[in-house]
Amino acid sequence: MLEVGRICMKIAGREAGRYCVVVKKMDESFVMVTGPKELTSVRRRRCNVSHLEPLVDVIKIKSDAPDSDVLRAYQEASITRKLGLEDVRKAGKEKPAAVPKPPSHEKKTEEKAPARRKPESGKPKPKKAAPKKAVAGKAKPPARKAGKAPSKKPAEKKAPARKPAKKPAVKAVKKK
């Protein structure tokens, strides 16, 4: 079981590969961890023990300690330097070195692509193929008219009309 203050690496989930600290034991298979978010981008949350890989380092914190205490304990144990962690808030304030932009008044010289040749023969270009006709048995959806919403009922298919079968002619038999 992991003890409070144990530094771990998350090996599953969206925060996989990031460092965290066990803040509180919940039960046999769950613990509460925090980064803190400012340092490792891991927010305080419940985590499955099988999704954590414990490291050798342990910091001294109380159970369910706030992130400010955890951050102070990281710095006292010099774990931030050991793991190569930087405070996200401080890293965001520093501006990266500016990349010089090319002067806009200089025009870029580009080689022009060679012009396409026209067909040598006087043959006309082939026409595009006609649109395919609908396959028998499959109905085309009706074209929408502007301003009208499509009906919500599915289109009913009409069966082809059948001619009634002719009745056989009955011969009248005269009795004598």
Protein Blocks (a to p, Z undefined) as FASTA:
>chain_A
ZZehiacddfedjkgoiacddfbdfblmbccddfblmlnopacddddfklpccdfbdcdd
dehiafklmmmmmmmnommmmnopacfklmmmpccdddddddfkbccdddddddddddfb
fcdcddddddddddehiacdddddehiacdfbdcddddddddddddddddddddZZ
